[in-house]
Amino acid sequence: MKIAIVVNQEKPNAPQCVSRISEILARSSCEIDIIEYSYNINESQIASGYDIFIVVGGDGTIIHSAKYAARC
């Protein structure tokens, strides 16, 4: 399973959350890509054939990422 973790590094505790999520998913032999979120995020990064998106950030990060994920 291919999983993208989209993370807004400006959010408190985001690196720790991503680290913990990655540890859990790695035990399940998932392929994990971490995509650093920005308002200039490249849509092609998100539209790269992922099975699941996990977004670590606030409302804006989730909404913006969902817009691109929905196109997939």
Secondary structure, 3 states (H helix, E strand, C coil): CEEEEEECCCCCCHHHHHHHHHHHHHCCCCEEEEEECCCCCCHHHHCCCCCEEEEECCHHHHHHHHHHHHHC
